[in-house]
């Protein structure tokens, strides 16, 4: 969904047939602000700024996307017509809350592996119709987007592999039918499967739910025989485990938790 379409749908969901307060109130110029009621890392600036342009609001950001903030800090000042600001209050807060919560958790994961050179990736485990928004929040936290959809990388998961009788023949056909610049990633659960995937011509191999010891074996095999192939680790990735996974020597670690396990931080809007 395009950003403008997303924003219009977001507002329409909340306003419905019209804000009842706007029927009886008199519009006047006001200034409101968003204040942090807990610590966090900001995201949502890009979307709120686009929304403000649609509704003729003036913004003054005190904190930028990807920046840390503290409880009690004023993050954004909003100036404009009172009826407009009050009608958009929840839409603005929900965007900043949702995005900043994902960004805050993502930043913690990124910080846990900051000295390893390993990249943190997100997944397609996103809420319906919110993928672009949630993956934007991951980027604000220092993470890197994995696939946006099925059209930008061919990943062969265990379910796909169950339907393929001859992987080598399948991969030859793949190279004739997918775009030249598209990569192929194959999900593997054992060193035996890793060897087959690498021999067949995978660009990326995912070590799916492998133990640390098995992952290290895969890294050693890759380094010795196919140094050009990228390795991704996935499964059971938490803040407690990600550092040890990174030390195995993989190139990237993917985690859906940075999105679906993010707890909402606390923000509020006030009128001066």
N, C-alpha and C positions, 0 to 999 in steps of 0.2 A: 504494500500500500504506500502511495506517495505521501510525503510528509504533510502537504497541505490537506489532502483527503483525510489523513489520519487525524489531524487537528480538528477539522470540521466535524468529523464523526464523534470525536471525544467530547466536544462541546455540546453537540446535539443530544448525546446520550444523557447529559446532566440537565440541560435546559428544557428539553422536551418541547412542549407547545409554548413555553415562555416562562421566564422567572416571575413568579407571583409577586415578589417584593418590588420588581421593576414597575408593576402596574400602579402602585400607590406611592412610590417614592419619587422625590424630585432629584434629578441628576445634578451633581455639582463637582467641581474639581477636588480631588483628594490625592493623598499619597499614602500608600500602604507599604508594608515591608514583610519579608519572610525572615523569621528568626529561628535559629537552630535550638532545639531543646535536647539535643544529644550531639556527640561528636560524629564526624563522618567525612566522606569525600564527595564533592559535588559532581552531579551530572544533571542534565536537563536544560542547561543554558541554551543550547542550540535550538531546542524545540520551543521553549518559552519565548525566546526572541522572535521566532517565526510566528508564533501565536500573537504576540504583541503587535506585529506589523499588520496582521489581519484586522485587529480591533483598535488601531490607533492609540496604543498605549506607549508611554515612555518608560524605559528601564534604565536603572543604574546598578550594575552588578558589582558587588564588593568581593565576590569570590568567583573564580573561573572554573570551568569544567576541569576535573582532574585534580583540583586543589583541596587540601584538607581544611576543615573548619572545626571550631570548638563550640561546645554548648554555650548559648547566650550570644553568639555572634550573629549579626544581621547580614544576610546573604544577598538580598536583592531589594531594591526600592522600586516601586511601581507607581507611576503618576498617570492620571487620566480621569475620565468620567466615573463617578462613584457607582452608578448602576452597572457599567461595563465591568469594572474591577470586581465588584461583589458577585456578579453573575459568573465570572471566570475563576473565582477564588479556589474552588475545589478542583477544577480542571488543572490549574497551575500547580497547586500543591501536590496533587496526585502524580503528575509527571515528574516533579522534582523528587518527591518521596520515593517513587518506584525506581527511577533511574539511579538516584544517589545511593539507595540501599544496595543495588547490584554493584555499583562502582566501589562502594566501601568494602564489600566482601572481596571483590576481585583484587583490590589493592592489597589486601591482607595476603592473598594467595601469591600475588606477584612478589611481595616483599619477602615471603618465605623462601623464594628461590632466586633472589636478586643477584647473588654472587656466583651462580652456577652457569649462566649463559643459556639456560633452558627456557623456552618460550611457554607461556600459559595460553592455552586455547580454550574457547568455549565450544558448545555443541549445538545441535538443532533441537535440544530439549528446551523450547521456548513456549510461552503462552500463545495460543492461536491469535494470529494477526498482529502480534507484538514483536515479531522477530527482529525487524530492523531497529526498533526502539531499544529492545533489551541488548542487542549486540552492540549498539552505539554506547550503551552504558558500560559494557565490558571494556570497550576501547578507552573510555574515560578513566578506567581504573588501571590501565596499563596492560590489559590482556589483548590477545590477538584473535580475531575472528577466524573460526574454522569455516566450514561450508555455510553459505547463506541459504543454499537450497540444493536440490538434486541436480541442478544444471551447471554447477561450476566446478565439480570434481566428481569423478566416479569412485565411490567407495563400495567395495564388495564386502558386505558383512556376512556373518555366519548364515543368515537366511538366504542371501543371494548365492553363496557358495553351495548350498544344498541343491540348487537348481542347475549347477554347472557340472557337466560330466567330464569335460576335458579343459582344464584351466589354461594350458598352453595355447590350445586352439582358440579358446574364447578371447584371450588377450591379443592374439594376432588380429582377430576381427575387430576388437575394440579400437586398436590403433588406426584402423581404416575408417571408423565411423564416428569417433568423438573428435572434437576440435583438436587441432595440433598442439595448442597451448594447454589443454586440459590434462591434469594429472590423474593417476590411478592409485588409489589407496586400498590395501587389502588388510582386513582384520584377521589376526592370527591369535591362537590360544596356546600354541606349542612351538618349540624350535623346529620340529618337523614341518609344520605348516609354514613357518617363516621361510625355510629353505625353498619350498615349492613356490611361494609367492615371489621371492626374490629372483629365482630362476625364470619365472614366467614374465618378469619385466615390470614389477610394481615400482612406482616412483616413491611411494610411502608405505611403510608397514606399521600397522598398529599392534602393539603388544597389549592385548586385551585381557585384563584381569590376571596378569601373570605375576608370580612371586618376584621379589627383588632378585633372587638368585637366577631365576629363569630369564629375567630381563637382561641381566648382565651377560648371560650366555649369548643372547640375541645380539647385543651390542658388540661383543667380541667377534661373533661370526660375521656381522655386517662389516666391521672394520677390516677384517681379513679378506673378505671376498667381494663385497659390494659397497665400497665406501661412499658411493654417490647416492645411495638410497637413504632417505630420511626415516627416522624412527619416532613414533609417537606412542606414549604410554597412556592407557586409559583404564578406568575401573578402580573403585575403592580409593579415590583421590580425596583426601581431606587435608585440613590445615596441619594435622598431626603427622600425616604420611608423605606429603608432597615433597618435602626436603630430601628424604631418603630416596624417593623415586627419581628425583632429579640427579642424584649422585650416581645412578646406574650408567649414565652416559647417553641417554636418549636425547633427541633434539627438541622435543616438545611434550607437554603433558596436557591432556584435554580433560575438562571437568564441566559437567552440567550443573554442579552444585553452586557455582558462582552466581547462577541465575535463580535456580529453583529452590535454593536453600538460603537465599538472602532474606534477612529479617528487616522489616521496615524500621528506619530510623525515625526520629520525631522532629517534625517541623511545624510551624504555625504561621499564619498570616495575621498581622495587626494593622489597624488604621491609625495614623498619627492624629 
